[in-house]
Amino acid sequence: MAVRLATFTKEEQNSVIRFLRSEGVKPIEINRRMKVQYGDACLSLQQVYEWTGKFMNSISSVTDSPPPGQARRVVTPVAIAALEAIVQENRHVGVLIPEAV
């Protein structure tokens, strides 16, 4: 008997889609099987079709691309050092540096 998952992410569902599609499972069957595990929080059939299309077109990332025009945040040791140097030069600026994930 299948037991529904209590917690999961969209990326996890996309990974399931990628895996099942690589085995040749059709999108409608993928969606049916996922509904058993994810219930009402399952991706829609349309979203399953969209993701299977992406994976068939050589896209392997299971995360959505950022919307056009959205700035990308990159936290690297070099960026942190540069920001700390700016703060040291101008003590009027206060900076809170988030921890890297």
Legacy VTK file of the C-alpha trace (Angstrom):
# vtk DataFile Version 3.0
C-alpha trace
ASCII
DATASET POLYDATA
POINTS 101 float
0.000 0.000 0.000
1.375 3.410 -0.976
1.721 6.031 1.733
1.524 9.695 0.778
4.619 11.788 1.326
4.214 14.401 4.052
6.832 16.847 2.753
8.301 17.360 -0.689
9.436 20.049 -3.109
8.551 20.964 -6.661
12.084 19.983 -7.640
11.496 16.523 -6.182
8.375 16.137 -8.304
10.328 17.311 -11.355
12.958 14.669 -10.595
10.260 12.000 -10.526
8.981 13.248 -13.891
12.504 13.156 -15.340
13.130 9.636 -14.050
9.826 8.156 -15.183
10.050 9.864 -18.585
13.525 8.383 -19.073
11.908 4.978 -18.584
9.400 5.770 -21.345
6.379 6.386 -19.108
3.815 8.680 -20.778
2.997 12.034 -19.127
-0.596 11.090 -18.325
0.595 7.947 -16.506
3.290 9.946 -14.694
0.637 12.375 -13.473
-1.662 9.553 -12.369
1.123 7.885 -10.397
2.298 11.131 -8.832
-1.209 11.988 -7.609
-1.090 8.863 -5.453
1.982 10.203 -3.621
1.478 13.962 -3.719
-2.319 14.244 -3.562
-3.733 17.731 -4.109
-0.224 19.249 -4.109
0.725 17.257 -7.210
1.811 19.169 -10.286
-0.969 19.486 -12.842
-1.098 17.353 -15.969
-0.188 20.444 -18.009
2.918 20.991 -15.844
3.899 17.337 -16.270
3.628 17.751 -20.064
5.722 20.941 -19.902
8.463 19.292 -17.849
8.560 16.139 -19.971
8.979 18.398 -23.000
11.876 20.193 -21.319
13.576 16.929 -20.433
13.115 15.575 -23.958
14.789 18.759 -25.282
18.015 18.028 -23.361
17.226 20.205 -20.356
18.419 18.309 -17.297
17.884 20.845 -14.501
14.851 20.174 -12.323
14.660 23.798 -11.140
12.801 26.576 -12.884
14.846 29.240 -14.628
14.598 32.674 -13.025
12.093 34.989 -14.714
13.601 37.213 -17.430
15.231 40.295 -15.965
15.536 38.870 -12.459
18.956 39.423 -10.974
20.895 36.340 -10.007
22.464 36.254 -6.571
25.828 34.621 -6.260
27.484 34.422 -2.854
31.144 33.516 -3.189
34.150 34.124 -0.973
35.422 36.657 -3.529
32.110 38.568 -3.507
32.015 38.545 0.299
35.604 39.845 0.500
34.842 42.623 -1.996
31.756 43.639 -0.042
33.653 43.611 3.246
36.331 45.842 1.678
33.654 48.352 0.652
32.251 48.346 4.178
35.697 48.879 5.689
36.307 51.850 3.374
32.974 53.450 4.187
31.837 52.742 7.722
28.494 54.439 6.995
27.356 51.342 5.133
25.970 48.438 7.135
25.792 45.031 5.511
24.210 41.777 6.547
25.829 38.908 4.640
23.609 35.808 4.426
25.171 32.440 5.083
25.795 30.376 1.978
23.243 27.640 1.478
LINES 1 102
101 0 1 2 3 4 5 6 7 8 9 10 11 12 13 14 15 16 17 18 19 20 21 22 23 24 25 26 27 28 29 30 31 32 33 34 35 36 37 38 39 40 41 42 43 44 45 46 47 48 49 50 51 52 53 54 55 56 57 58 59 60 61 62 63 64 65 66 67 68 69 70 71 72 73 74 75 76 77 78 79 80 81 82 83 84 85 86 87 88 89 90 91 92 93 94 95 96 97 98 99 100
